[in-house]
Amino acid sequence: MLFNKEERRLAEAIGSLNYTNPFTPKRLEQERAILGPNAKSSYTVWHNQDGNRTVNRNISPIFEVCDALVKKLLSRLQKQKKLPSEEEMRIYDEMVLYWLFEKHRVPVCELMLTQPQETHFECYQAFLEDFEAAILSPPRRQPSEFTPEKTFAVIFQIHRAFYHIFDFIAGGSLEAAQMRADIWQSIFTYDIYRYHRLLFDRMNNVTTLITGESGTGKELVARAIAFSQYIPFDGKTCCFAEPYADCFKAVQLSAMPQNMIESELFGHIKGSYTGAISDHQGYLEICTPHDSIFLDEIGEISVEVQIKLLRVLQNRTFQRIGDVHPLMFHGKIIAATNQNLHQAVQDGVFRSDLFYRLCSDTVSTVPLRRLINGSETELRQFVTILGRRILGAGKEAEQFTDEVCAWIVKNLGLEYSWPGNVRELEQCMRNLLIRGTYRPSDCLEERPSALAEILGDRNLTADGLLKQYMRVVFKREGGNLAKTAEAAGVDRRTVRKYLEEE
């Protein structure tokens, strides 16, 4: 046999790390199963804390265990006269994949971070040597299902996904962790075994819909998904098919007139309408199979554009305005909205067939009030990140973070609901930087409705009236949840319930 009992247990546990969502508690449970009492992680999930990268102190010890076991098994394989079983080699291969991933992580990540436009990865040569020695050279009954080029491409994809989720989706709560885990699934699905076998180059056929309130980071989610799509790698040239940094193409639908939206998406030919002085390629036409188009505020498009977009999602075909020749769309559609599209379908302003095409994969962003959830630690997490964005890294940003947190706790309270989400928090910080104070009412987009105007709605139910009343009081109290509950004579959970209802 290739393994003894303990070696097999370790090899299976290490190999399973390849296929585990890193943003779930299960990942750290597996690490503890590998290292036993030597496991150092005390937190539940991987996350950034206070704007700093959390260092998983289990990674190095796990690699040491894996490295020693790989070397021992390689030596054993060369000496064994009887070929190991296919099951043993499957377990061995999966453990080696993790070994390759960690051993070559640094050069791959350095290129990813410092040169996002680079497609040439010379570090593949060193990776290939280890792959051939550990996967291709050992005697086996059947060839390994893993190939060096595809394996290297998937490894690079995993690094990109982890970076763009871990470093850009903030929050240390379990709710924030769940959102990161959901984004990971949008990239690799819940079953990464199947993803590796069949779906790695087909995910552009799956449309992703991102829902959530304004200011909750829907574009960050879209970027994470777009920058993490599979890109083929050519081992002969040591090059990826295109730079991952070019794979995200955003279209701000709410900022365009409807006729411009159609032209930007589908393109047009010369003379197709007044002002079309030359042929124009739309976003759908210039997309490669590795690109993603981000359609922000999808609920804003006209019924005419909805019909054309539905055809793209159904048949992957479209036509330029004024043209009769069909063109193929090869990329992925990522859409976002802060509207209730289900309600829009019921109201007849959004097509049901398009809605069901869009929601084959959905990710919901979490409002800032729920990410903070009354925790000063979580508030500091977001203030730290925004402070560095405003002032840059350094002592000045750290001091400003302390000032902002102290001011918010004293003047708004930790229960303040941040109706404008992260966007409002950033504006609050800029107000504090310039004027030393912040008044939420100055930045609220909606003004409180007069009571008489509310009662004038004859279709308003008692429950609807209470919901409107809570919103009026909430805005009158500056968006403070505790003060709203006190003024209305109810508990905070009741206030939160009515504020969060559609």
C-alpha positions as CSV (number, residue, x, y, z in Angstrom):
1,M,0.0,0.0,0.0
2,L,1.1,3.5,-0.7
3,F,0.0,5.0,2.6
4,N,-0.2,3.8,6.2
5,K,-3.4,4.8,8.0
6,E,-2.2,8.1,9.4
7,E,-0.5,9.1,6.1
8,R,-3.7,8.5,4.2
9,R,-5.7,10.5,6.7
10,L,-3.3,13.4,6.4
11,A,-3.2,13.2,2.6
12,E,-7.0,13.2,2.3
13,A,-7.3,16.1,4.7
14,I,-4.6,18.2,2.9
15,G,-6.1,17.4,-0.5
16,S,-9.6,18.5,0.7
17,L,-8.3,22.0,1.2
18,N,-8.2,22.4,-2.6
19,Y,-11.9,22.0,-2.7
20,T,-13.1,23.9,0.3
21,N,-14.5,27.4,0.3
22,P,-11.9,29.3,2.2
23,F,-14.4,31.8,3.6
24,T,-16.4,29.2,5.6
25,P,-15.8,27.8,9.1
26,K,-15.2,24.4,7.5
27,R,-11.9,25.5,6.1
28,L,-10.5,26.2,9.6
29,E,-12.0,23.0,10.9
30,Q,-10.0,21.1,8.3
31,E,-6.8,23.0,9.2
32,R,-7.3,22.0,12.8
33,A,-7.9,18.4,11.7
34,I,-4.5,18.4,10.0
35,L,-2.5,20.1,12.7
36,G,-4.4,18.9,15.8
37,P,-3.3,20.7,19.0
38,N,-0.6,22.6,17.0
39,A,-3.3,24.6,15.1
40,K,-2.9,28.3,15.8
41,S,-6.1,29.9,14.4
42,S,-8.5,31.0,17.1
43,Y,-11.0,32.9,14.8
44,T,-14.0,31.3,13.1
45,V,-13.4,32.5,9.5
46,W,-10.7,34.2,7.5
47,H,-11.3,38.0,7.4
48,N,-9.5,41.3,7.5
49,Q,-9.4,42.9,10.9
50,D,-8.9,46.7,11.4
51,G,-8.0,47.0,7.7
52,N,-5.0,44.6,8.1
53,R,-4.6,41.3,6.3
54,T,-5.2,38.5,8.7
55,V,-2.3,36.1,8.6
56,N,-3.3,32.5,8.8
57,R,-0.6,31.1,10.9
58,N,-1.6,27.5,10.0
59,I,-0.5,27.8,6.4
60,S,3.2,27.4,7.0
61,P,2.9,24.4,9.4
62,I,0.5,22.7,7.0
63,F,2.9,23.2,4.1
64,E,5.7,21.7,6.2
65,V,3.6,18.6,6.9
66,C,2.6,18.4,3.3
67,D,6.1,18.9,1.9
68,A,7.5,16.1,4.2
69,L,4.7,13.7,3.2
70,V,5.1,14.4,-0.5
71,K,8.8,13.7,-0.4
72,K,8.3,10.5,1.6
73,L,5.6,9.2,-0.8
74,L,7.7,10.1,-3.9
75,S,10.5,8.1,-2.6
76,R,8.2,5.2,-1.8
77,L,6.6,5.3,-5.2
78,Q,10.0,5.0,-6.9
79,K,10.9,1.9,-4.9
80,Q,7.5,0.0,-4.9
81,K,7.3,-2.9,-7.3
82,K,3.5,-3.1,-7.2
83,L,1.7,-0.2,-8.7
84,P,-0.6,1.7,-6.2
85,S,-4.3,1.6,-6.7
86,E,-6.1,4.3,-8.7
87,E,-7.8,5.4,-5.5
88,E,-4.5,5.9,-3.7
89,M,-3.1,7.9,-6.6
90,R,-6.2,10.1,-6.7
91,I,-5.6,10.9,-3.0
92,Y,-1.9,11.5,-3.7
93,D,-2.5,13.7,-6.7
94,E,-4.9,16.0,-4.8
95,M,-2.4,16.4,-1.9
96,V,0.3,17.2,-4.5
97,L,-2.0,19.9,-6.0
98,Y,-2.0,21.7,-2.6
99,W,1.7,21.3,-2.3
100,L,2.2,22.9,-5.8
101,F,-0.2,25.7,-4.9
102,E,1.6,26.7,-1.8
103,K,5.1,26.1,-3.1
104,H,4.7,28.4,-6.0
105,R,2.3,30.9,-4.4
106,V,4.8,33.7,-3.9
107,P,6.0,34.3,-7.5
108,V,2.5,33.9,-8.9
109,C,1.0,36.4,-6.4
110,E,3.8,38.9,-6.8
111,L,3.1,39.1,-10.6
112,M,-0.6,39.3,-9.9
113,L,-0.3,42.2,-7.5
114,T,2.5,44.2,-9.1
115,Q,1.8,43.7,-12.8
116,P,-1.9,43.0,-13.4
117,Q,-1.5,43.6,-17.1
118,E,1.3,40.9,-17.4
119,T,0.4,37.7,-19.2
120,H,3.9,36.2,-19.3
121,F,4.6,34.0,-16.2
122,E,8.1,32.7,-16.5
123,C,7.6,31.1,-13.0
124,Y,5.6,28.4,-14.8
125,Q,8.9,26.7,-15.7
126,A,9.8,26.0,-12.1
127,F,6.2,24.9,-11.5
128,L,6.4,22.5,-14.5
129,E,9.5,20.9,-13.1
130,D,7.8,20.1,-9.8
131,F,4.6,19.0,-11.6
132,E,6.5,16.5,-13.8
133,A,8.5,15.2,-10.9
134,A,5.5,14.7,-8.6
135,I,2.6,14.0,-10.9
136,L,3.9,12.8,-14.3
137,S,7.0,10.8,-13.4
138,P,5.7,8.4,-10.7
139,P,4.6,5.0,-12.0
140,R,0.8,4.6,-12.0
141,R,-2.0,2.4,-13.6
142,Q,-3.7,5.3,-15.4
143,P,-2.5,8.8,-16.4
144,S,-3.3,11.5,-14.0
145,E,-6.4,13.5,-14.8
146,F,-4.5,16.7,-14.0
147,T,-2.4,18.5,-16.7
148,P,0.2,21.2,-15.9
149,E,-1.2,24.0,-18.0
150,K,-4.8,23.7,-16.7
151,T,-3.6,23.2,-13.2
152,F,-1.4,26.4,-13.3
153,A,-4.3,28.3,-14.8
154,V,-6.7,27.2,-12.0
155,I,-4.1,28.0,-9.4
156,F,-3.7,31.5,-10.7
157,Q,-7.5,31.8,-10.8
158,I,-7.8,30.8,-7.1
159,H,-5.2,33.4,-6.1
160,R,-7.1,36.1,-8.0
161,A,-10.4,35.1,-6.4
162,F,-9.0,35.0,-2.9
163,Y,-7.3,38.4,-3.3
164,H,-10.3,40.2,-4.8
165,I,-12.7,38.8,-2.2
166,F,-10.5,38.8,0.9
167,D,-8.9,42.2,0.3
168,F,-11.9,44.1,-1.0
169,I,-14.9,42.7,0.8
170,A,-14.6,44.1,4.3
171,G,-16.1,43.0,7.6
172,G,-15.2,40.5,10.3
173,S,-18.7,39.2,11.1
174,L,-20.1,35.9,10.1
175,E,-22.6,37.7,7.9
176,A,-19.7,39.4,6.0
177,A,-18.0,36.0,5.8
178,Q,-21.1,34.5,4.3
179,M,-21.2,37.1,1.6
180,R,-17.5,36.3,0.8
181,A,-18.4,32.6,0.6
182,D,-21.3,33.4,-1.7
183,I,-19.0,35.3,-4.1
184,W,-16.6,32.4,-4.0
185,Q,-19.4,30.0,-5.1
186,S,-20.4,32.4,-7.9
187,I,-16.8,31.8,-9.3
188,F,-16.2,28.1,-8.5
189,T,-19.7,26.8,-7.6
190,Y,-20.4,24.9,-4.4
191,D,-18.8,21.8,-5.9
192,I,-15.3,22.7,-7.0
193,Y,-14.7,19.0,-8.0
194,R,-17.4,19.4,-10.7
195,Y,-16.1,22.9,-11.5
196,H,-12.6,21.5,-12.2
197,R,-13.9,18.7,-14.3
198,L,-16.6,20.3,-16.4
199,L,-17.4,24.0,-15.6
200,F,-14.1,25.8,-15.5
201,D,-14.5,27.2,-19.0
202,R,-18.3,27.4,-19.1
203,M,-19.1,29.8,-16.3
204,N,-19.5,32.7,-18.8
205,N,-22.8,31.0,-19.7
206,V,-24.1,31.7,-16.2
207,T,-25.5,35.2,-15.5
208,T,-24.9,36.6,-12.0
209,L,-27.4,39.1,-10.5
210,I,-26.1,41.2,-7.5
211,T,-28.8,42.7,-5.4
212,G,-28.6,45.1,-2.4
213,E,-29.1,48.6,-1.2
214,S,-27.2,51.6,-2.8
215,G,-23.7,52.0,-1.4
216,T,-23.3,48.3,-0.3
217,G,-20.4,47.5,-2.7
218,K,-22.2,45.8,-5.6
219,E,-19.6,46.8,-8.0
220,L,-16.8,45.4,-5.8
221,V,-18.6,42.1,-5.9
222,A,-18.9,42.3,-9.7
223,R,-15.2,43.1,-10.0
224,A,-14.2,40.2,-7.8
225,I,-16.2,37.8,-10.0
226,A,-15.0,39.3,-13.2
227,F,-11.3,39.4,-12.3
228,S,-11.5,35.8,-11.1
229,Q,-12.8,34.0,-14.3
230,Y,-10.8,31.2,-15.8
231,I,-8.2,32.3,-18.3
232,P,-6.4,29.6,-20.4
233,F,-2.6,29.3,-20.2
234,D,-0.2,28.3,-22.9
235,G,2.7,26.4,-21.5
236,K,4.8,26.8,-24.7
237,T,4.8,30.6,-24.5
238,C,4.3,30.8,-20.7
239,C,1.4,33.2,-21.4
240,F,-2.2,33.6,-20.4
241,A,-4.7,34.4,-23.1
242,E,-5.2,37.9,-21.8
243,P,-4.5,40.1,-18.8
244,Y,-7.0,39.5,-16.0
245,A,-7.2,43.3,-15.4
246,D,-8.9,43.8,-18.8
247,C,-11.7,41.3,-18.1
248,F,-14.1,43.8,-16.4
249,K,-16.2,46.1,-18.5
250,A,-18.7,48.2,-16.6
251,V,-21.8,49.9,-18.2
252,Q,-23.5,52.5,-15.9
253,L,-27.0,52.1,-17.3
254,S,-28.7,54.7,-15.0
255,A,-26.3,57.4,-16.3
256,M,-27.2,56.9,-20.0
257,P,-30.2,57.8,-22.2
258,Q,-32.1,54.7,-23.4
259,N,-31.0,55.1,-27.0
260,M,-27.3,55.4,-25.9
261,I,-27.7,52.2,-23.8
262,E,-28.7,50.2,-26.9
263,S,-25.8,51.6,-28.9
264,E,-23.2,51.0,-26.2
265,L,-24.3,47.4,-25.6
266,F,-25.1,46.2,-29.1
267,G,-23.2,48.6,-31.3
268,H,-24.5,50.2,-34.5
269,I,-23.7,50.6,-38.2
270,K,-23.1,53.9,-40.0
271,G,-26.3,55.7,-40.8
272,S,-28.6,53.6,-38.6
273,Y,-29.8,56.7,-36.8
274,T,-29.1,60.4,-36.7
275,G,-25.6,60.9,-35.4
276,A,-24.3,57.4,-36.3
277,I,-21.5,58.7,-38.5
278,S,-19.5,55.5,-38.4
279,D,-19.7,51.9,-37.4
280,H,-19.5,51.2,-33.7
281,Q,-18.7,48.0,-31.8
282,G,-20.7,47.6,-28.6
283,Y,-19.6,46.0,-25.4
284,L,-21.2,42.7,-26.3
285,E,-19.1,42.5,-29.5
286,I,-15.7,43.2,-28.0
287,C,-16.1,40.7,-25.2
288,T,-13.8,37.7,-25.2
289,P,-14.9,34.4,-23.5
290,H,-12.9,35.5,-20.4
291,D,-14.5,39.0,-20.1
292,S,-17.5,40.1,-18.0
293,I,-19.9,42.9,-18.7
294,F,-21.2,44.6,-15.6
295,L,-24.7,46.1,-16.1
296,D,-25.3,48.3,-13.1
297,E,-28.9,49.3,-12.3
298,I,-30.4,46.7,-14.7
299,G,-33.9,47.7,-13.5
300,E,-33.5,51.0,-15.3
301,I,-33.5,49.7,-18.9
302,S,-36.5,50.0,-21.2
303,V,-38.7,47.1,-22.3
304,E,-37.2,47.3,-25.8
305,V,-33.6,46.8,-24.4
306,Q,-34.9,44.1,-22.1
307,I,-36.2,42.1,-25.1
308,K,-32.8,42.4,-26.9
309,L,-30.9,41.5,-23.8
310,L,-33.1,38.4,-23.3
311,R,-32.1,37.2,-26.7
312,V,-28.5,37.5,-25.8
313,L,-29.0,35.5,-22.6
314,Q,-31.0,32.8,-24.4
315,N,-29.1,32.4,-27.7
316,R,-25.9,34.3,-27.1
317,T,-26.6,36.2,-30.3
318,F,-27.4,39.9,-31.1
319,Q,-27.3,42.4,-33.9
320,R,-25.9,45.9,-34.2
321,I,-28.5,48.7,-34.5
322,G,-29.4,48.9,-38.2
323,D,-27.8,45.6,-39.1
324,V,-29.3,42.2,-40.0
325,H,-26.2,40.1,-39.5
326,P,-26.2,38.1,-36.2
327,L,-23.1,38.3,-34.0
328,M,-22.1,36.1,-31.1
329,F,-21.6,37.1,-27.5
330,H,-18.8,35.2,-25.8
331,G,-18.5,36.8,-22.4
332,K,-20.3,36.7,-19.1
333,I,-23.1,39.1,-17.9
334,I,-23.1,40.4,-14.4
335,A,-26.0,42.6,-13.5
336,A,-26.8,44.6,-10.4
337,T,-29.8,46.4,-9.0
338,N,-31.0,48.1,-5.8
339,Q,-34.6,47.6,-6.9
340,N,-37.0,44.7,-6.1
341,L,-37.1,43.1,-9.5
342,H,-39.6,40.6,-8.4
343,Q,-42.0,43.5,-7.6
344,A,-41.1,45.2,-10.9
345,V,-42.2,42.0,-12.7
346,Q,-45.5,42.0,-10.8
347,D,-45.9,45.7,-11.7
348,G,-45.4,44.9,-15.4
349,V,-42.3,47.1,-15.8
350,F,-39.7,44.3,-16.0
351,R,-40.1,41.2,-18.1
352,S,-40.5,38.0,-16.1
353,D,-38.5,35.9,-18.7
354,L,-35.5,38.2,-18.4
355,F,-35.8,38.2,-14.6
356,Y,-35.6,34.4,-14.5
357,R,-32.7,34.4,-16.9
358,L,-30.8,36.9,-14.7
359,C,-31.3,35.2,-11.4
360,S,-29.7,31.8,-12.1
361,D,-27.0,33.0,-9.8
362,T,-27.6,35.7,-7.2
363,V,-25.4,37.4,-4.6
364,S,-26.9,39.8,-2.1
365,T,-24.8,42.5,-0.5
366,V,-25.2,43.2,3.2
367,P,-26.2,46.7,4.5
368,L,-23.6,48.5,6.6
369,R,-25.9,48.6,9.6
370,R,-25.9,44.8,9.7
371,L,-22.2,44.4,9.1
372,I,-21.5,46.8,12.0
373,N,-24.4,45.4,14.1
374,G,-23.6,47.7,17.1
375,S,-19.9,46.6,17.2
376,E,-17.2,49.3,17.6
377,T,-14.7,46.8,16.3
378,E,-16.6,46.3,13.1
379,L,-17.1,50.1,12.7
380,R,-13.4,50.6,13.1
381,Q,-12.8,48.0,10.3
382,F,-14.6,50.1,7.8
383,V,-13.4,53.5,9.0
384,T,-9.8,52.2,8.8
385,I,-10.1,51.1,5.2
386,L,-11.8,54.4,4.2
387,G,-9.3,56.4,6.2
388,R,-6.5,55.0,4.2
389,R,-8.4,55.6,1.0
390,I,-8.8,59.3,1.9
391,L,-5.4,60.0,3.6
392,G,-3.2,57.2,2.5
393,A,-1.5,54.7,4.8
394,G,0.4,56.1,7.8
395,K,0.1,57.7,11.2
396,E,-2.2,60.5,10.0
397,A,-4.8,58.0,8.8
398,E,-4.5,56.0,12.0
399,Q,-5.1,59.1,14.1
400,F,-8.0,60.2,11.9
401,T,-9.5,56.7,12.3
402,D,-9.4,57.1,16.1
403,E,-11.0,60.6,15.8
404,V,-13.8,59.4,13.5
405,C,-14.7,56.3,15.6
406,A,-14.8,58.4,18.8
407,W,-17.0,61.1,17.1
408,I,-19.5,58.5,15.6
409,V,-19.8,56.6,18.9
410,K,-20.5,59.9,20.8
411,N,-22.7,61.7,18.3
412,L,-24.5,59.0,16.2
413,G,-24.1,55.9,18.4
414,L,-23.2,52.4,17.3
415,E,-26.8,51.7,16.5
416,Y,-27.0,54.4,13.8
417,S,-28.3,52.6,10.7
418,W,-26.3,54.2,8.0
419,P,-29.1,54.5,5.4
420,G,-26.5,55.5,2.7
421,N,-24.3,52.5,3.7
422,V,-20.6,52.6,3.0
423,R,-21.0,55.6,0.7
424,E,-22.6,57.6,3.5
425,L,-19.8,56.5,6.0
426,E,-17.2,57.8,3.5
427,Q,-19.1,61.2,3.2
428,C,-19.4,61.4,6.9
429,M,-15.6,61.0,7.2
430,R,-15.0,63.7,4.6
431,N,-17.4,66.0,6.5
432,L,-15.4,65.3,9.7
433,L,-12.2,65.9,7.9
434,I,-13.3,69.3,6.5
435,R,-15.7,70.7,9.1
436,G,-15.2,68.5,12.1
437,T,-18.9,67.5,12.2
438,Y,-21.5,65.7,10.3
439,R,-25.3,66.0,10.1
440,P,-27.0,62.9,8.5
441,S,-30.0,65.0,7.3
442,D,-27.7,67.0,5.0
443,C,-26.8,63.9,3.0
444,L,-30.1,62.0,3.0
445,E,-31.4,61.7,-0.5
446,E,-35.1,61.4,0.5
447,R,-37.0,64.0,2.5
448,P,-39.5,62.9,5.1
449,S,-43.1,62.8,3.8
450,A,-45.7,64.9,5.5
451,L,-48.2,63.0,7.6
452,A,-51.1,64.4,5.6
453,E,-49.5,63.3,2.4
454,I,-49.1,59.8,3.8
455,L,-52.7,59.5,4.9
456,G,-53.8,60.7,1.5
457,D,-52.9,57.4,0.1
458,R,-56.2,55.5,0.2
459,N,-54.5,52.2,-0.5
460,L,-52.3,52.4,2.6
461,T,-52.9,49.6,5.1
462,A,-52.4,49.9,8.9
463,D,-49.2,48.0,8.6
464,G,-48.1,50.2,5.7
465,L,-48.9,53.3,7.7
466,L,-46.8,52.1,10.6
467,K,-43.9,51.4,8.2
468,Q,-44.2,55.0,6.8
469,Y,-44.4,56.4,10.4
470,M,-41.2,54.5,11.4
471,R,-39.4,56.0,8.4
472,V,-40.5,59.5,9.3
473,V,-39.4,59.2,12.9
474,F,-36.2,57.5,11.8
475,K,-35.2,60.4,9.6
476,R,-36.4,63.0,12.1
477,E,-34.0,61.4,14.7
478,G,-31.1,61.6,12.3
479,G,-31.1,57.9,11.4
480,N,-30.4,56.8,14.9
481,L,-32.1,53.4,15.6
482,A,-32.0,53.8,19.4
483,K,-33.6,57.3,19.4
484,T,-36.2,56.1,16.9
485,A,-37.2,53.2,19.1
486,E,-37.4,55.5,22.1
487,A,-39.5,58.2,20.3
488,A,-41.9,55.6,18.8
489,G,-42.2,53.6,22.1
490,V,-41.2,50.3,20.6
491,D,-38.0,48.2,20.8
492,R,-35.2,48.4,18.2
493,R,-36.1,45.1,16.6
494,T,-39.5,46.4,15.7
495,V,-37.9,49.6,14.2
496,R,-35.4,47.5,12.2
497,K,-38.2,45.2,11.0
498,Y,-40.2,48.1,9.4
499,L,-37.1,49.9,8.1
500,E,-35.8,46.8,6.3
501,E,-39.2,45.7,4.7
502,E,-39.5,46.3,1.0
